[in-house]
Amino acid sequence: MSKEVKTALIAMDGSEYSKFAFQFYVDNLHTASDKIILVHCVEMYNVANSPMMFSAPFAVNKDAISTMLKEEEAKTKIELEKYAKMLKDAKLQGTVKSIHSIKPGEGIVKMSKDEKVSYIVIGSRGLGTIRRTLLGSVSDYVVHHADVPVMVCRPYGK
């Protein structure tokens, strides 16, 4: 009898919370037949809301915007290399991908559909009710919009 191959999408943002979610997956959910996708969602919010985007005249700032996008691309490459090392250090085979989205939750849900994943693992910062209501929560969005099970991991006592 062959084992069912599951694909786990693990959302990574470089925070301790996402690293905790990855380690939780490794320690509690991973099986040898699993496929792993570590996804880094590059928040385009920072680029879109940069002061350079709103200063006049806009055409003069094309070089500055291009530089800002190149810097973001370089940061993303460094993050992806860190995630590839995490997989290697855990002795796991997997894929590391990035997505660009104004809203990270939407990007994670879209990738989960595109990749036909079995489930999503995501960290939680543990925002209080008021802050989560005002700021929104990526994990909350993913839980409510994903078509697959979502495991929200939060470090004990936080």
C-alpha positions as CSV (number, residue, x, y, z in Angstrom):
1,M,0.0,0.0,0.0
2,S,1.5,3.3,-1.1
3,K,1.5,6.3,1.3
4,E,-0.4,9.4,0.2
5,V,1.9,12.2,-0.8
6,K,0.9,15.4,0.9
7,T,2.2,18.9,0.1
8,A,2.7,21.3,3.0
9,L,2.9,25.0,2.3
10,I,4.8,26.8,5.1
11,A,4.5,30.6,5.2
12,M,7.7,32.3,6.1
13,D,8.3,36.0,6.8
14,G,11.6,35.9,8.6
15,S,10.0,36.4,12.0
16,E,10.6,34.1,15.0
17,Y,6.9,33.2,14.7
18,S,7.4,31.7,11.2
19,K,10.6,30.0,12.3
20,F,8.6,28.5,15.1
21,A,5.9,27.3,12.6
22,F,8.6,25.7,10.5
23,Q,10.1,23.9,13.5
24,F,6.6,22.8,14.6
25,Y,6.0,21.3,11.2
26,V,9.4,19.5,11.3
27,D,8.8,18.1,14.8
28,N,5.1,17.2,14.6
29,L,3.7,17.0,11.1
30,H,6.4,16.0,8.6
31,T,6.5,12.5,7.1
32,A,9.1,11.2,4.7
33,S,6.7,11.2,1.7
34,D,5.7,14.9,2.2
35,K,6.5,17.6,-0.3
36,I,7.4,21.0,1.3
37,I,7.0,24.5,-0.1
38,L,8.4,27.3,2.0
39,V,6.8,30.5,0.7
40,H,8.1,33.9,1.4
41,C,5.5,36.6,0.8
42,V,7.2,39.9,-0.2
43,E,5.0,42.7,1.1
44,M,4.7,45.2,-1.7
45,Y,3.0,47.4,0.8
46,N,6.3,48.9,1.8
47,V,7.2,49.8,-1.8
48,A,3.7,51.1,-2.7
49,N,3.6,53.3,0.4
50,S,7.1,54.7,0.1
51,P,7.4,58.5,0.3
52,M,9.0,58.3,-3.2
53,M,5.8,57.1,-4.7
54,F,4.0,60.2,-3.6
55,S,6.5,62.9,-4.2
56,A,6.1,65.1,-7.3
57,P,6.9,64.9,-10.1
58,F,6.5,61.1,-10.2
59,A,8.4,60.8,-13.5
60,V,11.6,62.1,-11.8
61,N,11.5,59.3,-9.3
62,K,11.7,56.4,-11.8
63,D,15.3,55.8,-10.9
64,A,14.6,55.9,-7.2
65,I,11.7,53.5,-7.5
66,S,13.8,51.2,-9.7
67,T,16.6,51.2,-7.0
68,M,14.0,50.5,-4.3
69,L,12.7,47.5,-6.2
70,K,16.2,46.2,-6.8
71,E,17.0,46.5,-3.1
72,E,13.8,44.6,-2.3
73,E,14.8,41.9,-4.8
74,A,18.2,41.6,-3.1
75,K,16.6,41.3,0.3
76,T,14.2,38.6,-1.0
77,K,17.1,36.6,-2.4
78,I,18.9,36.7,1.0
79,E,15.6,35.5,2.7
80,L,15.1,32.7,0.2
81,E,18.7,31.5,0.8
82,K,18.1,31.4,4.5
83,Y,15.0,29.3,4.0
84,A,16.9,26.9,1.7
85,K,19.5,26.6,4.5
86,M,16.7,25.8,7.0
87,L,15.5,23.0,4.8
88,K,19.0,21.7,4.4
89,D,19.8,21.9,8.1
90,A,16.6,20.0,8.9
91,K,17.7,17.4,6.2
92,L,14.5,18.0,4.3
93,Q,13.9,18.2,0.6
94,G,11.6,21.1,-0.5
95,T,11.1,24.1,-2.6
96,V,11.5,27.7,-1.6
97,K,9.4,30.3,-3.5
98,S,8.5,33.9,-3.2
99,I,5.3,35.7,-4.0
100,H,4.8,39.5,-4.3
101,S,1.5,40.8,-2.9
102,I,0.1,43.9,-1.3
103,K,-1.7,41.6,1.1
104,P,0.4,38.6,2.2
105,G,-2.7,36.5,3.2
106,E,-4.1,36.8,-0.4
107,G,-0.7,35.7,-1.8
108,I,-0.5,32.7,0.5
109,V,-4.0,31.6,-0.3
110,K,-3.4,32.0,-4.1
111,M,-0.2,30.0,-3.9
112,S,-1.9,27.2,-2.0
113,K,-4.5,27.0,-4.8
114,D,-1.9,27.2,-7.6
115,E,0.3,24.5,-6.0
116,K,-2.6,22.4,-4.9
117,V,-1.3,22.0,-1.4
118,S,-2.7,19.6,1.2
119,Y,-2.5,22.0,4.1
120,I,-0.9,25.3,5.2
121,V,1.3,25.9,8.2
122,I,1.6,29.5,9.4
123,G,2.9,31.4,12.4
124,S,0.9,33.8,14.6
125,R,2.1,36.9,16.3
126,G,-0.7,36.6,18.8
127,L,-2.2,40.1,18.2
128,G,-5.0,41.1,20.6
129,T,-8.5,41.3,19.4
130,I,-8.4,45.1,18.9
131,R,-5.1,45.2,17.1
132,R,-6.1,42.2,14.9
133,T,-9.4,44.0,14.0
134,L,-7.6,47.3,13.2
135,L,-4.5,45.9,11.5
136,G,-5.8,42.7,10.2
137,S,-4.0,39.3,10.6
138,V,-2.4,37.3,7.9
139,S,-3.1,34.0,9.7
140,D,-6.7,35.1,10.3
141,Y,-7.1,35.9,6.6
142,V,-5.6,32.5,5.6
143,V,-7.7,30.6,8.0
144,H,-10.9,32.1,6.6
145,H,-10.1,32.0,2.9
146,A,-8.0,28.9,2.3
147,D,-9.6,25.8,0.7
148,V,-7.4,23.5,2.7
149,P,-6.7,22.9,6.4
150,V,-4.5,25.6,8.1
151,M,-2.3,25.0,11.1
152,V,-1.7,28.2,13.0
153,C,1.4,27.8,15.2
154,R,2.0,30.1,18.2
155,P,4.9,29.7,20.6
156,Y,3.8,28.5,24.1
157,G,3.1,31.3,26.6
158,K,3.1,34.1,24.0
